[in-house]
Amino acid sequence: MKRLYWALLILLSTGIGEAKAYDVSVLSGNTLLYYNIDTTNHTAVVTFPGDSNNYWIPGQHHQPADTLIIPSTITHEGITYVVRAIDHHAFANCYDLRLVMIGDSVSEIGDYAFRYCNQIRGVVFPSRLIRVGAYAFESCIELKRVQLPEGLTELGEGCFTTCRMLDSVFLPQSLTMIPSYAFSCCNSLNRIVLPNALTTIGQFAFNDCAALHHLRLPHSIVHIGGSAFFNCRQLQSIDLPRQLDTIKAYTFRDCSQLRHVRIPASVTKIEGNSFANDYNLSDIITLNPIPPIVDANAFLNVPRSATVHIPCGSTADYSTASVWSEFGDLMEYHGYNFECYADDSSMGTVEVIVEPTCTDSTAIVQAIPFEYYRFNRWQDGDTANPRTIDVTVDSLLVAYFIYVGPTAINESAAELPLVSVSAGSIAVTRTHGLPIRIFSTDGRLIHATSHSAESQCFAIRLPGVYLVQIGELPARKVVVLP
C-alpha cells in the first residue's frame, strides 16, 4: 500500500498524472485546434490546450496565426461532433491572429475568448450565434467592423471594450440590452444603429467613444446607466427616449460638442454631473410641465445663456425651480412629441431648423446626408427637403437615404461591376465603392460591406447558388462550386 501511495505521489508531482485541459485535438487547415466533446449528444466545444495560468504554453502549443477557421463539425474516431461553442479564454492572447471565421453551428462565444488578440482585423460571426461573452474581444485593437447576426440575444459586459480601431457596429433587432462597458474606449466608433426593441444601456457602455457624433436612442429604452456616454466628445445631439425616468450621474459628462438635448416628459430627476462640462450645450428641451428635480452640479459649466424650451404655461414653475431658474432664456414650447430621425443613422441625420412654439405650430426640418449618400424620401413618400409641417399632434418624420458612392456609374457594360466565381469564393471588381451584400437563396445574409474596395473577394464556405447585390443594381445569381 505504501509503495502504491508513493508511486501516485511521484506521478502527480511530475505532472504525468495530470488530466489534459481538452479531450481531443483536430486539424483545421494547418491549425491544430483543441476540443472538449460530449459523447452523449455528439457536440464539441473549442477550448485551449494549456491551463488557467497559460492557455497556450509557449514551446508546447503552437498558437493559431493569420486566419483561424473554426469548423461547424469535427470527426473523431469515426464519429461526427457538432461544434456548438467557443470556450472561455479559448484563444486569449493569440497575438498573431488576423482573421477569424466561425462555423454557423456555433451559438456561443465564451468570456474572454479572444481577449488581447491585438492583430485581429476581421471576424465572420456565425448565423446562429446567441451569445457573445464578457470581454470576449477586449483590446482587439485592430478590429474595425462588427456585424452581429439576427437571433443574437446576449452581449456580455465589456465584450468589445478598448477595440480602438472599431468604427462600425451593426447590431441585430433581436438584442434588447447593451451591457456595461460593451463599447467603452472604442475611440474610432462613429457608426452604430441601435435595435428598435432595445430596453437597457448599461453604465459606461459607450464611455470615451470619442468619434461618435450621431446616435438615435429608440423609445423602447427604459434605463441608461451612469456614465454611459461619458466623454463622447463628438456627440452633437441627443433625443432621450420617452420612457426614461432618470438621467443618471455622469451620463453625458464631457460631451464637449453636445449642442442639443431633448428631455421627455417622463424624466423626473437629473442626477449630478449628467451634463457637466458640456460647454457648447445651447438648446435644451424639457417636456415635463413639472420641473424635473436637478442635482446642483448636473449642468456644471453649461452656459446659463442656453435656451431652455419648456411646456406651454410652465414658466412660473421653472423660473422658481432649483437650477432651472439659473437659465436666463426660458422659452415656452408646444409640448407635442415631435420626433425626427434618419432610418439609418449611418447614412445621414435630420435637423430641426425651426421648432414649433406655443403660438406658431410650424416646424421646418431638413434631412442631411453623409458623404456618398443622398436624401431619398420621408416615410410618407414626401420628397420635399427642407420640409415644412404643422405640428398640432404628436408627429414623426423619418428620413430615408440611399447610397450613391463616390462616383456616378454609367450603365454601359464597361462601367458596371464585374462578378466572377471560383472554387470557394466570389470576386467583385469595378465596385465603384458601392456596398456589397451576398445572400443565400433562402434570403440569409452571408456577407456585407458598407463601402467596398475597388476589388473585393469573399470566401464562401458551402457550394451552392448565391445572390450578389451591388448597391442598388439588380441582384446577380451565381453558382459557387466546391
N, C-alpha and C positions, 0 to 999 in steps of 0.2 A: 504493500500500500504506500509506504514512504517513497519507494522508487517511482511509482506512478505519479505521486504528488510532485516530486522534483522534476520529473520529465515534463509535466504540464507547465510548471513554473518557467522552465527554460524556454519552452516554445513560446509562451506569452511574452516573456521579457525580450526575446529576439524579434518579435513581430510575426514570426512564421505562422502562428495560430490565429492572427487577426483576420476577421471577416473582411472581404472586399466591400467597397462602397457601392458596387454595382454587381449586377447578375451576369450580363453578357456584354460583349463588345462586337460591333459590326461595322464594316467599312461602308462609308457613304462617299462615293467617288474616291478621292485619295485620302479622306479623313477618317480616322478611327473614332467612332462615337460609342458612348457607353450608356447602357440602359438597365433599369430595373424592370423586370417583367412580372406580369400576373398570369400564371399558367392556367388559372381557372377561367378568366374572362378573355384571355389571349390579347391583353393590352400591354403597352410598354410606355415607360416614362424616360425621357432623355435625362441623364444625370452627369455628374462629374466623377472622375476616376480616383481622386485623392481623398483627403479628409477635410474636416471642418476648419483646419488651420491652413492647409494648402489644397485648394480644389484641384489644381493641376500642378503636380510636383515637378519642378524643373529637373531635367535629366532622366526622369522616369516616365513622364507622359508628354507626348507631343501635342502642343496646343493647336487647335484648328486655326488656319490662316487664310487670308484672302476671302474666298467665297465658301460659306457654310450652307450646305443643303441638308435640311432635316426632313427625312422621308415620311410619307404617310404610313408606311408599313415596313417591317423588317421580318426577315426569316431566320429562325434559329432552330437547328436540328430538325428541319423539315416542317416546322410549324410557323405560320404567319401570325405576327402580332401587329395590332393597330397602335400606332404611336399617338397617344392621347394628350400628353402634356410635356412641358419642359420643366425640370425640377428647379427648386430654389438653388441659386448660385451656380447653375449648370455650366455657364460659360463666363462667369465673373472673372475679370482681369485677363481675358484673352485679347491682348493688346493688338494682335495682328489681323483681327477680323475686319473685313471691309464691306462685305455684302452678306446678308442673312436671308435665306429663302426657306420658309416654314411650310411643311406639308399641310394640306387642308384638313387632315384628321385631327390636328392639334387644337384643343379647345381652351387650354390654359397655359400661360407663361408665368412661371413661378417668381416669387420675390427674389430680387437681386440677380435675376437670371443672366443679364448682360451688363451688369454694373461695371463701370470703368473700362468698357470696351471702347477706348477713345479713338479708334480708327474707323468704326462703323459709319458708312456713308448712306446705306440704304437697308431697309427691312421690308420684305414682302410678307405681310401678315396673312395667316390662313383665313379662309372664308367662314370657318365655323368657330372662330375664336370667341370665347365668352368672357375671359378674364385676363387682364394684364396685372401682374403682382406688384407689390410695393417696391419702389426703387428699382424696378426691373431694368430700366435703361438709364439709370442715373449716370451723369457725366459721360454720356456718349457724345462727346463734344463735336464730332464731325457729322452727326446725323442731321440731315437738312429737311426731310419731309416725312410726315407720318400720315398714313391713311388707314384708319381702322374700319373693319367691316361691320355691316349691319348685323345685328344679333349680339354684339358685344354689350354686356350689361354692367361690367365692373372694371374700374381702374383702381389700382392700389395707390396708397399715399406715396407721393414723390416719384411716380412712375417714370416721368420724363424730366425730372429736375436737373438743372445745370447742363442741359443739352444746348450749348451756347450758340451753335450754328443753325439750330432748328428754326426755320422761317415759316413753314406752312403746316397746319394741322387740320385734318378732316375727321370730324367725329360723327359716329352713326346716330341716327334718330332713336335707336334703342337705348341709348345711355341717358340715365336720369340724374347722375351725380358726378361731379368733378371733385375729387378728394383734395385734402390739404396738400400743399406743396407740389401738386401734379405737374405744373409747368413753371415753377419758380426758377428764376435765374436763367430762363431761356431768352437771352439778351437780344436775339435776332428775330424772335417771333413777331410777325406782323400780319399774319393771315390765319384766322380761325373762325369757323362758323359753329355756334353752339346749337345743340339739338333743341327742337321745339318743345320737348317734354321734360327738359332739364328742371329739377327742383332745387338742387343744392350746389353751391360752390363753396368749397372748404377754405379754411384760413390759409393765407399765403399762396393760394392756388396759382396766381399769376404775378406774384411778387417779383419785382425787378425785371419784368418783360419790357425792356426799355424801348423796343421798336414798335410796340403795339399801339396803333394810332386810332383804329376804329373797332368797335365791338358792340354788337347788338345783344342785349340781355333778354331772353324770352320771358314773357309774362307768367310762365309756369313756375318761375323761381320763387321760392318762399324764404330761402335763407342764403345769405352771403356772409362767409366767415370774416373775422377781423383780419386786416392787412391783406385781403385778397388781391388788391391791385396796388399795393404799396409800391411807390417808385416806378410806376408806369409813366415814364417821363414824356412820351409822345401822345398819350391818350388825350383826345381833344373834346370829346362829347360823350355823355353817358345819360341814357334814359333808364331809370331804375324800374324794375318790374312792379306791377301794380298790386302784388300780394305781399310785398315785403313790409314788415312792421318795424324793423330796427336797422339803422345803418351802424354797423359795428365799428369799434375803435380802429383807427388807422386804415380803414378800408381803402381810401383814396389819398392817403397822405403822400406828399412829394410828387404828385402828378402835376408837374410844373406847367404843362401845356394845356391842362384842362380848362376849357372856357365856358362850357355849358353843362348844367346838370338839371335833370328833371326828377323831382321827388314826388312820388304818387301820394294820393290821399290816404293810403293805408299806413304810411310811416308815422309813428307817434313818438319816436325817440331817435336822436342822432348822438352817438357816443363820442368820447374825446378823441381828438386828432383825426376824425374821419376825413376832413378835407384840409388838414393843416399843411401849410407851405404850398398851397395851390395858388401861386401868385397871380396867375392870369385868369382866374375864375371871375367872369364878369356877368354871367347870366344864370340866375338860379330860379327855377320854377318849383314852387311847392303847392300841391293841390289840396292839402288838408285845410279846411276852414278853421280848425282849431290848431294853433301853432304847435308843431312838434316840440317836445322837450329837448333842449340842446345843451350838451355839456359845454362848460365855459370856453374850452380851447378847441372845440370841434372845427371852427373856422379860423384857427390861428394863422395869422399872416395872409388871410384872404382880404383883398381890398374892400373896405367898407363902402366904397363907391360902386360896388357891383349892384346891378339891378336885381331885385327880388320880386318875382311875379307871384302874387298871392290871389286866392279866390275873391271874387266879387263880394264886397260887403265885409271883408275881414280886416280892413286897415286898422281899425281901433284895437283889435286883439293883438295883431302882430307888432304894432307900434309901441306896445307896452310889455311885450314878452321878452324874457331874458335872451340875449344875444341877437334875436331878430331886430330888436329896437335899435341896435347899433348900426344897421344898414340904413343909409340915408335915402335910398331910392326904392321905396315900396310901391309897386305898381299892380293895381288890381287886374285880375286875369279871369277870363270867361269860365274856366274850370272844367270844360269838357276834356275827356281823354282824346287828345289829338295826336295820333301816332304816325310817324313817317319813317320808313326804313327801306333798305335795299334787300331784295330777295336773297341775294348772295353778297355778303359784305366784303368778299374778296374782290368783287368786280367794281364796286363803287359805293357811294354813300348818298344820303339825302339830307339837305339842309333846309331849315325853315327860314325864309328871307323876311317874311312879315308874319308876326304872330297875331292871332285874333285877340281882341280885347273885349272888355265888358260893354263897350259902346259900338264896336265895329267887329263883326264876326268874320271879316275877310281874312283869309290866310293865303300866303304865296309860298310855294315850296319849289325846290329845284333839285333834280337828280344830277349828281356829279360823277361821271365815270372815272375810273382809274386808267392808267396808261394801258393801251391795247384793247380797251373796251369802249363801247358806246351805249348810250341810253336807248332802250327799245320801246318800252311802254309802261304804263301803270297797270295795276291788277285789273282794273275795269276796262282796259283796252284803250283808254285815252292816251294820246301821244304828246300832248302839249307839255313843253318844258322850257321855262318855268311854268307852273300851273297854279291857277287861282281857284280857290274853293271857298264856299260859305260854310263855316263851322257852327252849326246850330244844334248838333247832336254829337255823341261820341263818333269820331271819324278815324278812318285808317287809310293810308296810302302806302302802297308797296311798289317800289321801282324795280323793273327788270332790265338787266343789261345783257348784251351779247359780246362775245369776243370777236375782235376784228383783226387782231395780230398787228405786227409792226409794219407790214406792207399789204397792199391790196393784192389779191390773186386774180390774174386773168384766167378766164375759163378755157384757154387754149390748152391742148394736151401737153405743150412744152412747159406750162406753168403749174399744172396740177401735181399734187403729191403722188409719189410712186410707192406702191406697196408690193413687197416681194416676200416670198416664203422659202425657207429652207428647213431641213430636218430640225425640229425642236425650237424654231424661232420665227418671228415676224419682223421684217425690217421696213421702216418708212423713211424715204428720202424726199428732199424738197418739201419739208414740212411747213415752211414759212413761219415757224414758231407757234403754229396752231396747237391747241390741246388735242391729245390723242386718247381715245378710250377703246379698249378691246373687250368684247363681250363674248360669252359662250352663247350657244343657240337657245339656251333656256333663260337668257337675259341677265345672267350673273356677270358682274363687272370683274374682269381678270386683271387688267392693268389700266392705269390712268395717269396722265401727266397734264398739268395746267399750262405749262409753257414748255414746248419741246425744242430740243436742239435741231439743227437743220437735217441731221440724220439720226435716227434712233432705232435701236434694236431691242426687241422684247423676247425674253426666254419663255417658251410655252412648254409646260411640263407634260401635258397629255395631248396625244394626237387627236384630231377632230376638226370640226367646222367652227370657225370663229367669225365674228363681225368686227370690222375695224372702222371706227368713226373718227374722222379728222375734222375738227372744227365743226362747222355747220354743213359740210359737204355730205352727200349721200353715203350711207354706210356701205362698206365693201365686204363681200363674203369671200373668205379664203379657207383653204384646207391645209392643215399642218400635218405632215407625216412624221412617224416616229424616227 
